[in-house]
């Protein structure tokens, strides 16, 4: 084949093109499954930041960790009959000075841990500042006082909780918590998201509705959605350009056979903020500014399948153990959801996390060095696992949880609006980004596109819309 022929652009026409096959993109395409829809994904697998490794009856989420919230994500899991392992009764622990303490009991944390009185006072001050704001984040958005507190937290940095705290341990623990739950440093992010993550997820995870682990891991659902869509999901198809007019969209991408151009009536862009800016060069200024205000937490994850016997283990009752001062900041216990009393099955699945600045430093090391450091610290943390740990499974994630610097969230409303025939979807669209939010935003974008196509069809056919027909 000659070069000229190889580079010839192939053209196609479709009703809708979805860009990105992560949770948001897959949910959007599923909502539009009865229409002429194609999904373009740059990677060689669907799922995006959802990534699960399975071995026997255990699994490790080496991408997004938990499924939480209500709405489309939980509905889809139920619809596809994916069993949900509950985390009810599970807690979060802190391992410090060789001692493991349940953080849901502040009295035990303060008195049973090996801390100086300076450390105890510092942590008490940090905790009181976090917990004093949590109730306002749980109140209705119609509450005037709650909205004032939210706005104040959006304007200040998360490290306000450390103001006047001289305890080095308190500083280290706050950084560890911020790294493990958000993938960033407390001075990088506005306080609102930090307070929610620390105050609810860390100290009392049962306050999060349906905090769970789907059977087989988070990728179980994305695998099902991708399989249902079949060959409409095109892997290895990076998009280079999305352009639009009032009448439609032109999407340029490349696959193994060369460049392709799709002309579509509608598009849904469900990719991270920096990619959206790159592939949509004609973004209006307010949209570009809003996208550029989004920052992303970064992680290094090493998963370990373990082979301990059926006796109870120290980590069985915890969904996570914070580990400040180690190569990783937390251990997530993916077997927690299947430990429901009775005879304990042998084996397990642990994921060790480092986020924020720790992840930045680890990115400079080789895969072998990272796995060696994590393995050594895991065995130091739990010596009883010696000889019972499989080789680590490494993932580097330079872009995971969206967050905003102080004041950055103010322009978020812009990204909830369509750009004519182009709709946006992603976990950044909701107040506290999560996998559930990604699913909800994808379904919402799909519904909006479906309504606009039906409206357009009615206009072209001359059929008047009924009073109950959905509007754009």
Helices and strands as residue ranges (DSSP letters): H 3-6, E 10-19, H 23-31, E 37-40, E 52-55, E 58-61, H 72-79, E 84-86, E 91-96, E 99-102, H 106-112, H 117-138, H 144-155, G 158-162, H 168-182, H 191-196, I 197-202, G 205-207, E 212-214, H 219-229, G 230-232, E 233-234, E 238-245, E 248-255, E 258-269, H 273-279, H 285-292, E 294-296, E 299-306, E 318-322, E 330-333, G 336-338, E 348-355, H 357-362, H 367-381, G 383-385, E 393-397, E 402-404, G 408-416, E 422-424, G 427-429, H 435-461
